[in-house]
């Protein structure tokens, strides 16, 4: 997508289709909720966030979302936060 607003619009259009499968509807509803939350949490950004950005926005403590400033501790598996 070009930007987050267009992605939200596309998801809303998909949900207005009565023939969408239950699985697609559930996925699209969850994605739309995450996109709206991301937009609210990052008002100055307009890019279309990746699935990882959406996940990390709602799960900042997840190991997939950690950012290591000290690469030595990353390579050795020690957590500088402990």
Secondary structure as UniProt FT lines:
FT   HELIX           4..15
FT   TURN            18..19
FT   HELIX           22..41
FT   TURN            43..44
FT   HELIX           51..58
FT   TURN            60..61
FT   HELIX           63..65
FT   HELIX           71..76
FT   TURN            80..81
//
